[in-house]
Amino acid sequence: MSAGVLAAFGSEQAFHAAVSSLRAAKLGEIETYTPKPPEEGHSVLPLLVMLAGVLGAVASFALQTYANVFAYPINIGGRPGLSWPAFVPIAFENGVLAAVATGFVGYLVANRLPWLYDKVDECAAMRRAMRDLWCVAIRTDRPERARAVLHKFAPASIEDLPP
């Protein structure tokens, strides 16, 4: 996709209508920039973090059990073969490590980071996008068609994305 268009809207209703129309037209990749968080569905990331934490703890406990009970059993001081209280702290720490690593990587993937530069940031409307404008950027090979779709919703401004 070589070209694109950025449109800024003064009202949230016009912005949502324009985004719906652009999605229906299937012109290209759409990105939105809003002054407040969108009201969308819940993320799957918390579930993945919880599963990673539980699986990390269970895997760590299983590894310790295998190593100390089956592979290399050492009877010191008459302790039982499966002395599980000794395994709990390490299993907990590994569960936390797995959850934090999953959360960090999931955050980066969900937000497409690290993203150090984007052509959209050079547009004049983006200076106000986080305060009082709702902006939609569309990367498309047919910018004239995207402009025609956007003009129906009376945007405050429309500009081409820099090359």
C-alpha positions as CSV (number, residue, x, y, z in Angstrom):
1,M,0.0,0.0,0.0
2,S,1.7,3.1,-1.2
3,A,-0.7,5.9,-0.4
4,G,-3.2,6.9,2.2
5,V,-5.7,9.4,3.6
6,L,-6.2,10.9,7.0
7,A,-9.6,12.4,7.9
8,A,-10.4,14.2,11.2
9,F,-13.9,14.5,12.6
10,G,-15.3,16.8,15.2
11,S,-18.0,14.4,16.4
12,E,-17.8,10.8,17.5
13,Q,-21.0,9.9,15.6
14,A,-19.6,11.0,12.3
15,F,-16.3,9.3,13.0
16,H,-18.1,5.9,13.8
17,A,-20.2,6.2,10.7
18,A,-17.2,6.9,8.5
19,V,-15.2,4.0,10.0
20,S,-18.2,1.7,9.4
21,S,-18.5,2.9,5.8
22,L,-14.7,2.4,5.2
23,R,-14.8,-1.1,6.6
24,A,-17.8,-1.9,4.3
25,A,-15.9,-0.5,1.3
26,K,-12.9,-2.7,2.1
27,L,-10.4,-0.2,0.7
28,G,-7.4,-1.0,2.9
29,E,-6.0,-1.0,6.3
30,I,-7.8,1.3,8.7
31,E,-6.3,2.9,11.9
32,T,-8.2,5.1,14.3
33,Y,-7.0,7.8,16.7
34,T,-9.4,9.0,19.3
35,P,-9.3,11.3,22.4
36,K,-10.8,8.6,24.6
37,P,-10.6,4.8,24.6
38,P,-13.0,3.0,22.3
39,E,-15.9,1.1,23.8
40,E,-15.1,-2.4,22.3
41,G,-15.0,-5.9,23.6
42,H,-12.7,-7.3,26.2
43,S,-9.2,-8.3,25.4
44,V,-8.1,-12.0,25.4
45,L,-4.7,-10.9,26.9
46,P,-5.7,-11.3,30.6
47,L,-6.9,-14.9,30.0
48,L,-3.6,-15.7,28.2
49,V,-1.6,-14.2,31.1
50,M,-3.5,-16.3,33.6
51,L,-3.1,-19.5,31.6
52,A,0.6,-18.8,31.1
53,G,1.0,-18.3,34.9
54,V,-0.8,-21.5,35.7
55,L,1.0,-23.5,33.1
56,G,4.4,-22.0,34.1
57,A,3.7,-23.0,37.8
58,V,2.5,-26.5,36.9
59,A,5.4,-27.1,34.5
60,S,7.9,-26.0,37.1
61,F,6.3,-28.1,39.8
62,A,6.3,-31.1,37.4
63,L,9.9,-30.6,36.5
64,Q,11.0,-30.4,40.1
65,T,8.9,-33.5,41.0
66,Y,10.5,-35.4,38.1
67,A,14.0,-34.4,39.0
68,N,13.8,-35.0,42.7
69,V,11.5,-38.0,42.9
70,F,12.1,-40.1,39.7
71,A,15.3,-39.1,37.9
72,Y,17.7,-38.3,40.8
73,P,16.1,-39.4,44.1
74,I,18.3,-38.5,47.1
75,N,17.1,-39.4,50.6
76,I,18.5,-36.8,52.9
77,G,17.3,-36.6,56.6
78,G,14.5,-39.1,56.0
79,R,12.3,-36.6,54.1
80,P,9.6,-38.1,51.8
81,G,10.3,-38.6,48.1
82,L,7.7,-36.0,47.1
83,S,8.5,-33.1,49.5
84,W,6.1,-30.7,47.8
85,P,6.4,-27.8,50.2
86,A,9.9,-27.3,49.0
87,F,8.7,-27.1,45.4
88,V,6.0,-24.4,45.9
89,P,8.2,-21.2,46.1
90,I,10.0,-22.0,42.9
91,A,6.8,-23.1,41.1
92,F,5.2,-19.8,42.2
93,E,8.1,-17.7,41.0
94,N,8.2,-19.5,37.6
95,G,4.4,-19.0,37.3
96,V,4.8,-15.3,37.9
97,L,7.7,-15.2,35.4
98,A,5.7,-16.9,32.7
99,A,2.7,-14.6,33.3
100,V,4.8,-11.4,33.2
101,A,6.6,-12.5,30.1
102,T,3.3,-13.4,28.4
103,G,1.8,-10.1,29.4
104,F,4.8,-8.1,28.2
105,V,5.0,-9.9,24.8
106,G,1.2,-9.8,24.4
107,Y,1.1,-6.1,25.0
108,L,3.8,-5.5,22.4
109,V,2.0,-7.7,19.9
110,A,-1.5,-6.3,20.5
111,N,-0.2,-2.7,20.1
112,R,2.1,-3.6,17.2
113,L,5.1,-2.2,19.1
114,P,7.9,-1.2,18.9
115,W,6.6,1.2,16.3
116,L,9.1,4.1,16.3
117,Y,7.8,6.1,13.3
118,D,4.6,6.4,11.4
119,K,3.8,8.7,8.5
120,V,0.5,9.6,10.2
121,D,2.3,11.5,12.9
122,E,3.4,14.1,10.4
123,C,-0.2,15.1,9.5
124,A,-1.5,18.4,10.9
125,A,-4.7,16.9,12.3
126,M,-2.7,14.5,14.5
127,R,-1.6,17.4,16.7
128,R,-5.2,17.7,18.0
129,A,-6.2,14.0,17.7
130,M,-5.6,13.2,21.4
131,R,-7.5,16.3,22.6
132,D,-10.7,16.9,20.6
133,L,-10.6,15.2,17.2
134,W,-11.5,11.7,16.1
135,C,-9.1,10.7,13.2
136,V,-9.2,7.8,10.8
137,A,-6.2,6.9,8.6
138,I,-6.7,4.5,5.7
139,R,-3.7,3.1,3.8
140,T,-4.9,2.2,0.4
141,D,-3.9,2.1,-3.3
142,R,-7.2,4.0,-4.1
143,P,-7.0,7.2,-2.1
144,E,-9.4,9.0,-4.4
145,R,-12.1,6.3,-3.6
146,A,-11.3,6.7,0.1
147,R,-11.7,10.5,-0.1
148,A,-15.1,10.0,-1.8
149,V,-16.3,7.8,1.0
150,L,-15.0,10.1,3.7
151,H,-16.5,13.3,2.1
152,K,-20.0,11.9,2.7
153,F,-19.5,12.3,6.5
154,A,-18.3,16.0,6.4
155,P,-14.9,15.6,8.1
156,A,-13.2,18.6,9.6
157,S,-10.2,18.0,7.4
158,I,-8.9,15.4,4.9
159,E,-5.2,15.2,4.1
160,D,-3.0,12.8,2.2
161,L,-0.5,10.8,4.2
162,P,3.1,11.8,3.5
163,P,5.1,9.6,1.2
